[in-house]
Amino acid sequence: MASLPPCPHLPPAPAGLDWRLLHSHRGEARGADFYRACLEYGQSLWQRGLAARALLCLDRAMSADLRGDEPVLGEWPLPYAAMAWLLAATPPGVFIGNPRVHFQHYADRMNAPRREQRRWRAWACWALTRKVCPGLPGDVRHRVVEPEPGQIFTELGRHGLPGEADLWHEVLAEAGNIPSGDHLRDKCSF
């Protein structure tokens, strides 16, 4: 496994993290503590060279039940910037799957709780993936209407946390300045 540099958009990972960190939140409200645990574990997975699992961990962070006023969000905002950074920074030879297809399917198959909020976050990550990794193909067999960025912005404004749509829009605009993750085509499974 590769040892990768830390993502600057995620908190440092305490030594020795494993699956038990998230498992410890099973059966309880998945609020701010769960959110931070997902970010820390995502960082840990990333640094161990497990890029695909790190992205999935950030998915879980975005499913946390937050109001928007939690102190952890002031320090570590919703991980749109981390998603874009990981997509761009994944080195050749490190498995990441096909995040575009993942988010496309995830958004279309979302269920409770907070279905619409989580659905539009998945579409937001899909849009980031398309911008950072334009060479990744979508799943042409999956018949779904892919939203335009303006619709994603509107729906995040409607269903997301206060300021979330603006945060995503800023990251999407900056994603054009991130060196392309187009090299992912060589290591994705599709």
C-alpha positions as semicolon CSV with decimal commas, in nm:
position;residue;x (nm);y (nm);z (nm)
1;M;0,000;0,000;0,000
2;A;0,113;0,349;-0,083
3;S;0,181;0,606;0,187
4;L;0,027;0,932;0,070
5;P;0,069;1,288;0,199
6;P;-0,217;1,421;0,412
7;C;-0,509;1,598;0,250
8;P;-0,501;1,963;0,362
9;H;-0,884;1,973;0,367
10;L;-0,919;1,700;0,629
11;P;-0,823;1,688;0,996
12;P;-0,514;1,496;1,101
13;A;-0,578;1,130;1,161
14;P;-0,487;0,996;1,505
15;A;-0,260;0,692;1,485
16;G;-0,414;0,348;1,472
17;L;-0,758;0,430;1,329
18;D;-0,956;0,142;1,185
19;W;-1,316;0,046;1,110
20;R;-1,404;0,041;1,481
21;L;-1,398;0,422;1,489
22;L;-1,711;0,446;1,274
23;H;-1,860;0,127;1,415
24;S;-1,858;0,291;1,759
25;H;-2,125;0,534;1,631
26;R;-2,361;0,254;1,533
27;G;-2,704;0,289;1,682
28;E;-2,658;0,649;1,797
29;A;-2,737;0,984;1,642
30;R;-2,489;1,046;1,366
31;G;-2,416;1,410;1,436
32;A;-2,101;1,617;1,481
33;D;-1,893;1,343;1,647
34;F;-1,974;1,100;1,367
35;Y;-1,895;1,368;1,108
36;R;-1,551;1,435;1,255
37;A;-1,482;1,063;1,290
38;C;-1,561;1,014;0,919
39;L;-1,324;1,295;0,822
40;E;-1,043;1,158;1,041
41;Y;-1,092;0,803;0,919
42;G;-1,107;0,927;0,558
43;Q;-0,771;1,097;0,612
44;S;-0,631;0,776;0,761
45;L;-0,755;0,565;0,469
46;W;-0,618;0,817;0,220
47;Q;-0,273;0,827;0,379
48;R;-0,264;0,445;0,371
49;G;-0,324;0,459;-0,005
50;L;-0,689;0,350;0,006
51;A;-0,828;0,628;-0,212
52;A;-1,159;0,461;-0,304
53;R;-1,238;0,382;0,059
54;A;-1,140;0,737;0,161
55;L;-1,393;0,880;-0,086
56;L;-1,661;0,646;0,051
57;C;-1,578;0,767;0,401
58;L;-1,633;1,126;0,289
59;D;-1,971;1,012;0,151
60;R;-2,054;0,895;0,500
61;A;-1,943;1,228;0,647
62;M;-2,190;1,401;0,415
63;S;-2,467;1,181;0,553
64;A;-2,417;1,310;0,909
65;D;-2,718;1,476;1,068
66;L;-2,594;1,833;1,109
67;R;-2,776;2,165;1,153
68;G;-2,495;2,385;1,025
69;D;-2,396;2,554;1,352
70;E;-2,173;2,276;1,485
71;P;-1,820;2,398;1,574
72;V;-1,661;2,117;1,370
73;L;-1,808;2,269;1,053
74;G;-1,633;2,596;1,128
75;E;-1,302;2,412;1,135
76;W;-1,377;2,141;0,876
77;P;-1,655;2,243;0,632
78;L;-1,847;1,983;0,435
79;P;-1,576;1,794;0,244
80;Y;-1,635;1,916;-0,110
81;A;-1,279;2,055;-0,126
82;A;-1,142;1,730;0,015
83;M;-1,331;1,531;-0,251
84;A;-1,187;1,744;-0,532
85;W;-0,838;1,732;-0,383
86;L;-0,840;1,352;-0,341
87;L;-0,965;1,305;-0,697
88;A;-0,686;1,522;-0,833
89;A;-0,413;1,389;-0,603
90;T;-0,470;1,015;-0,646
91;P;-0,147;0,889;-0,798
92;P;-0,132;0,639;-1,083
93;G;-0,149;0,285;-0,954
94;V;-0,374;0,368;-0,657
95;F;-0,724;0,224;-0,700
96;I;-1,010;0,473;-0,686
97;G;-1,278;0,300;-0,893
98;N;-1,491;0,526;-1,110
99;P;-1,620;0,804;-0,880
100;R;-1,833;0,953;-1,158
101;V;-2,037;0,633;-1,187
102;H;-2,044;0,592;-0,809
103;F;-2,197;0,936;-0,751
104;Q;-2,433;0,897;-1,048
105;H;-2,577;0,574;-0,902
106;Y;-2,565;0,698;-0,543
107;A;-2,765;1,012;-0,623
108;D;-3,030;0,816;-0,810
109;R;-3,077;0,553;-0,538
110;M;-3,077;0,766;-0,224
111;N;-3,311;0,678;0,060
112;A;-3,405;0,819;0,401
113;P;-3,302;0,996;0,618
114;R;-3,277;1,342;0,456
115;R;-3,310;1,189;0,111
116;E;-3,311;1,513;-0,088
117;Q;-3,022;1,668;0,102
118;R;-2,804;1,361;0,055
119;R;-2,916;1,317;-0,308
120;W;-2,809;1,668;-0,405
121;R;-2,480;1,630;-0,222
122;A;-2,411;1,320;-0,431
123;W;-2,491;1,515;-0,749
124;A;-2,262;1,793;-0,625
125;C;-1,978;1,541;-0,586
126;W;-2,061;1,399;-0,929
127;A;-2,020;1,747;-1,078
128;L;-1,686;1,791;-0,901
129;T;-1,571;1,456;-1,036
130;R;-1,669;1,556;-1,389
131;K;-1,471;1,879;-1,356
132;V;-1,158;1,731;-1,195
133;C;-1,157;1,407;-1,396
134;P;-1,326;1,489;-1,728
135;G;-1,207;1,168;-1,892
136;L;-1,405;0,939;-1,663
137;P;-1,708;0,797;-1,842
138;G;-2,056;0,785;-1,692
139;D;-2,268;0,472;-1,693
140;V;-2,460;0,498;-2,022
141;R;-2,681;0,203;-1,923
142;H;-2,802;0,391;-1,614
143;R;-3,089;0,597;-1,747
144;V;-3,097;0,908;-1,533
145;V;-3,125;1,277;-1,609
146;E;-2,794;1,434;-1,513
147;P;-2,850;1,778;-1,359
148;E;-2,682;2,100;-1,467
149;P;-2,465;2,284;-1,211
150;G;-2,731;2,555;-1,174
151;Q;-2,988;2,298;-1,067
152;I;-2,744;2,142;-0,819
153;F;-2,676;2,488;-0,673
154;T;-3,050;2,559;-0,639
155;E;-3,126;2,224;-0,477
156;L;-2,831;2,249;-0,236
157;G;-2,965;2,592;-0,142
158;R;-3,307;2,439;-0,078
159;H;-3,203;2,119;0,100
160;G;-2,849;2,177;0,225
161;L;-2,704;2,356;0,525
162;P;-2,689;2,737;0,532
163;G;-2,411;2,843;0,295
164;E;-2,360;2,492;0,154
165;A;-2,453;2,582;-0,203
166;D;-2,205;2,871;-0,200
167;L;-1,932;2,647;-0,054
168;W;-1,987;2,387;-0,326
169;H;-1,996;2,652;-0,598
170;E;-1,662;2,796;-0,479
171;V;-1,502;2,450;-0,477
172;L;-1,643;2,373;-0,822
173;A;-1,498;2,699;-0,956
174;E;-1,159;2,623;-0,798
175;A;-1,167;2,266;-0,930
176;G;-1,075;2,412;-1,267
177;N;-0,743;2,516;-1,111
178;I;-0,663;2,173;-0,968
179;P;-0,428;1,975;-1,193
180;S;-0,646;1,730;-1,386
181;G;-0,708;1,388;-1,243
182;D;-0,752;1,257;-1,597
183;H;-0,478;1,004;-1,526
184;L;-0,749;0,816;-1,331
185;R;-0,869;0,662;-1,657
186;D;-0,572;0,423;-1,637
187;K;-0,659;0,283;-1,297
188;C;-1,038;0,292;-1,278
189;S;-1,254;-0,013;-1,308
190;F;-1,516;0,033;-1,577
